[in-house]
Amino acid sequence: MSSDCIFCRIIKGEAPADFVYRDEDMVVFHNIRPKAPVHVLIVPVEHIESINALEEQHGTVIAKMILKSKDIAKQLGVADSGYKLVVNVGRGGGQVIFHLHIHLIGGWGRERPTEV
């Protein structure tokens, strides 16, 4: 974990977040600056800077994150209507926080659920 990384601080409970899911490998929480009615971030607990920093041993957690995204989409009511999974890589690719994360974005044409 990195002490100057906001996602690491969220994972350690040192910064607030509206969690949707958490386990020993990942956390999922609502984006504080959503770009859609549903916009959550799927974040590995291990501090991995970006896709470019992935190594062979990260394969299991990355697969788990992608597989969990379909459950989260269903939980948040966007599985049937559709959603995007987005990963920004590097500053030129739009990455702002340098802790790997997947944006799950959707919900256009419907309201965000009040209870998760």
N, C-alpha and C positions, 0 to 999 in steps of 0.2 A: 504494500500500500504506500501511496505517496502522500505526505502530509500537506502538500500544497494543492492536491487534486480535489475539487469539489465532490466528485463522485466517490472518491475514497472516504471523504468526510461523511457523506450521506450514508454509505455502507456501514461505517463505524458508529453511526448515530450522533455524530457531532454537528450535523447540519440537517434541517428538516426536509422531509419529502412525503408526498402522498403515495404510499406504497400500494401496489396492486398485488404483488407477489414477491416472495423472497425464499431462498433456500441457501444451502451451503455454497453453491456455485454462482448464483446470479441474483440480481434484484430487478424488479420492474416497478417504475414509478412514473407518475404523470409529469410531463414536461412543464416547467413553470412559464414557458413562452410557447404555448401550443400554436401550431400552424394549421390545425384542423380541429373539429369537435372532439375527436379522440386522438390524442398524441401522447404516447407513453414511450419511455426509454427502457430498453432491455440491456442490462449492464453486467458484465462478469464481475464477480467479487475480486478476482485477481486483477491487479493493475496491469493492463496490457495497453500500450500507447495507441495502437491503431492496427488495422489489417496488416500493414507493412511490418509490424513487430511480431506477428503470429509465428509460432514454431509448431513443430509436429505434435508436441504434448498438449497443445491447446485445442486440438481437433474435437475432443469429446465435449468440452464446454461450449464450443461454438455450435456444434450440432445440437446440443441440448437447448441452447438459446433459440435457435431457429425452430426446432420442434415445439418448444414452449410457446412461441409466438402465435401459433394457431389456436392454442387453448386460451391465451390472453385475448385474442381477437373475438373468440366466441364469448368469453366472459364479459367483454365490453360491448357486445352487440353489433360487431361489424364483420363477423366472419361471412355471413351470407351476402351482405351488400358490397363487400370488398374493402381492401385496405392495401397500404404500401408498406414494404419493409425497406428502409433506406440506411445505408452505412456510408458516411462521409469519410474520406481518407485523406489526411493531410490538409494543410491550410488551403492549398489550391483547390481541393475537393470539397471545401466548405466545412471541414472539421474545426470546431471551436474549442471543445474540451478534449484534451488529449488523453482520454481513457476510452478505449473501444466501447462503442454502444450501437445498438440497432434502434432506429426510430420505427415504431409501429404507428402509422398514420391512417386515419379513415374517418368515417362518420358523416361525410357530406350528405346533406339531405335528411339528416335525422339529428335529434338532440343528444347530447352527451348524457349517459345515465347518471342519475343523481346519487345512486348507491352502487358501490363496486364490491 
